[in-house]
Every structure is written in structure tokens, then in C-alpha cells.
Amino acid sequence: MNQAHQRALPVRLAIFDIDGVMTDGSLYFSDDGKEYKAFNSLDGHGLKMLRQTGVELAIITGRNSQVVVHRAKNLGIHHVYQGVDNKLDAYLHLLDKLGLQPEQTAYMGDDVVDLPVMTRCGLAICVPAAPAEVQQYAHVITQRDGGRGAVREACEFIMKAQGHYAALLAEYVR
């Protein structure tokens, strides 16, 4: 078992950035200022599957968007931090709130603003479009891009490392 798989074993909380991770990073605005985001359904189902294994899910993002609130509710994500200037503060609050240690957490980001959490969590994951400065701190770099299945890949990585994936998959191929 490699180091990244070892780091995934104790994960009880998986935290995700939004723009560039759950989306492709594009920001769409209408003429009246409404913001739109496109989410991947494979990512959504991966998150639901991971949650079924007992891993808590959270979002920490620097932007504010009502779309994120709707998506989180749809996926059963109860820990949502938006408009966060200091992601480390939100991360530490989550650890305290849930009584977890850093090694029990995974974080998926795509930019330098994610590094304060990525360098402290147990399992740091990033997308292939992340800058080299971010990739060097990641334990896992997904093959798929943000908003294109990267989150699903991260969820499956954790589920497989923890030995849950085969049982969950079996529910679909009875």
C-alpha cells in the first residue's frame, strides 16, 4: 500500500473547494449579476457514496453563491463555509466542531489559497490543472479535471483505500 493509500485510511472528513474542483473553474454571470455554476453528476454520486461510508463531507470556498447552498443541500453536505478569506480558520473550526485530528481529514483544492489546509490535512488532493506549487504538496493528483469527474475520482480513492468501494459497487450489480 502506498503512502497516499495509508493517509486515506483514517479519513473521517473530506473537504472540497468549489471553483476548479467541483466545477471547471469557469465563472458564469448573467447580465443581471446572477452567478451560474455547472456541477458534474458523477462527482455528486461519488460524494453520496462516500457519505454512505460514514465520511463527513464539507465545502470551504472563497466565493459566495446560492448555487453552492442548493448543491450542498442536494448532496447532504451539512458543513458549508462560503466567502472564506482564510480557509485555515474554517478548517480548524471544522476540526474543533467535529472533534477530529488533521490526519482524519482529506482536502481537495486547486490553487495556492488551498495550501494552508492542504499542508495540514492528512490527505491532500488536487486536480491536474493546479499550479506546480500546489501539486508539490498533493498526495494525490487526479487524472480527471475539476468539474469533470475529479471529485468522483477522489471519493473513489478514499473508498477503495478504506475497503468500502467493492461493497458499495455490489449494490448496483446484483
C-alpha positions in Angstrom: 0.0 0.0 0.0 1.5 3.4 -1.0 1.7 6.5 1.2 -1.4 8.1 -0.2 -3.5 5.0 0.5 -2.1 4.9 4.0 -3.1 8.5 4.5 -6.6 7.8 3.3 -7.3 5.0 5.9 -8.1 7.3 8.9 -10.1 9.9 6.8 -13.4 10.7 8.5 -14.0 14.1 6.9 -13.5 15.0 3.2 -13.5 18.8 2.4 -13.8 20.2 -1.1 -13.2 23.6 -2.7 -15.8 24.6 -5.3 -14.3 26.6 -8.2 -11.8 24.5 -10.1 -12.6 21.3 -8.1 -16.4 20.7 -8.1 -16.6 22.9 -11.2 -14.2 23.5 -14.0 -13.3 26.9 -12.5 -15.3 29.0 -15.1 -17.4 31.7 -13.6 -20.7 32.4 -15.5 -22.6 35.7 -14.8 -25.8 36.9 -16.4 -26.4 40.5 -17.3 -28.3 40.9 -14.0 -25.3 39.7 -12.0 -26.6 36.2 -11.2 -23.9 33.6 -11.0 -24.1 30.1 -12.6 -22.0 27.1 -12.0 -22.0 23.7 -13.7 -21.6 20.6 -11.5 -20.8 17.0 -12.6 -23.4 14.3 -11.8 -20.7 11.7 -11.4 -19.0 13.8 -8.8 -22.3 14.2 -7.0 -22.9 10.5 -6.8 -19.4 9.8 -5.7 -19.9 12.3 -2.8 -23.2 10.5 -1.9 -21.4 7.1 -1.9 -18.5 8.4 0.2 -21.0 9.8 2.7 -22.6 6.4 2.9 -19.3 5.0 4.3 -19.6 7.3 7.3 -17.2 10.0 6.0 -18.5 13.5 6.7 -18.4 16.0 3.8 -17.7 19.7 3.8 -17.2 22.6 1.5 -14.8 25.5 2.0 -14.8 28.1 -0.7 -13.7 31.7 -1.1 -16.7 32.8 -3.1 -20.4 33.2 -2.0 -23.0 31.6 -4.2 -26.6 30.5 -3.6 -26.0 27.8 -6.2 -23.5 26.2 -3.8 -26.1 26.2 -1.0 -28.5 24.3 -3.3 -25.9 21.8 -4.5 -24.7 21.1 -0.9 -28.3 20.6 0.2 -28.9 18.2 -2.7 -25.9 16.2 -1.8 -26.5 16.1 2.0 -23.4 18.3 2.8 -24.1 20.0 6.1 -20.8 21.8 6.6 -20.6 24.7 4.1 -18.2 27.6 4.5 -18.6 30.3 1.9 -16.9 33.7 1.4 -13.9 32.4 3.3 -10.8 34.6 3.1 -8.8 32.3 5.4 -9.5 28.7 4.7 -7.3 27.5 7.5 -9.6 29.2 10.1 -12.6 27.4 8.6 -10.7 24.1 8.6 -9.6 24.5 12.2 -13.2 25.4 13.2 -14.4 22.2 11.5 -11.8 20.1 13.3 -12.9 21.5 16.6 -16.6 21.2 15.8 -16.3 17.6 14.8 -13.6 16.6 17.3 -11.2 15.4 14.6 -7.5 15.4 14.2 -5.8 16.7 11.0 -4.8 13.1 9.9 -8.5 12.2 9.9 -9.2 14.8 7.1 -8.8 14.9 3.4 -8.9 18.2 1.5 -9.2 18.8 -2.3 -8.1 22.1 -3.7 -6.7 23.6 -6.9 -4.9 26.8 -6.1 -2.4 28.4 -3.7 -5.3 29.6 -1.4 -5.8 25.9 -0.6 -2.3 25.3 0.6 -2.8 26.3 4.2 -5.2 23.4 4.6 -3.5 21.0 2.1 -0.3 21.2 4.1 -2.0 20.4 7.4 -4.6 17.7 6.5 -4.0 14.0 6.4 -4.7 13.5 2.7 -4.2 16.4 0.2 -5.7 16.0 -3.2 -5.6 18.4 -6.2 -6.7 18.5 -9.8 -4.2 18.3 -12.7 -4.8 22.0 -13.6 -3.5 23.1 -10.2 -0.3 25.1 -10.4 3.0 23.2 -9.8 3.3 24.9 -6.4 0.1 23.2 -5.3 0.8 19.9 -6.9 4.0 19.5 -5.0 2.0 19.4 -1.7 -0.6 16.9 -3.0 -0.6 13.3 -2.0 -2.9 12.6 -4.9 -3.3 14.4 -8.2 -6.5 13.3 -10.0 -6.4 12.2 -13.6 -9.7 13.9 -14.3 -10.2 17.7 -14.3 -12.2 19.8 -11.9 -15.9 19.7 -12.7 -15.2 16.7 -15.0 -15.1 13.8 -12.5 -12.1 14.7 -10.3 -14.2 14.7 -7.2 -15.6 11.3 -8.0 -12.1 10.0 -8.5 -11.0 11.5 -5.1 -14.1 9.9 -3.4 -13.4 6.5 -5.0 -9.7 6.7 -4.0 -10.7 7.1 -0.3 -13.4 4.4 -0.5 -11.1 2.0 -2.2 -8.3 2.7 0.3 -10.7 2.1 3.2 -12.1 -1.1 1.7 -15.7 0.2 1.1 -15.8 0.6 -2.6 -16.4 -3.0 -3.7 -19.4 -3.4 -1.3 -20.9 -0.1 -2.5 -20.5 -1.1 -6.1 -22.0 -4.5 -5.4 -25.3 -2.8 -4.6 -25.5 -1.7 -8.3 -24.5 -5.0 -9.9 -26.7 -7.5 -8.0 
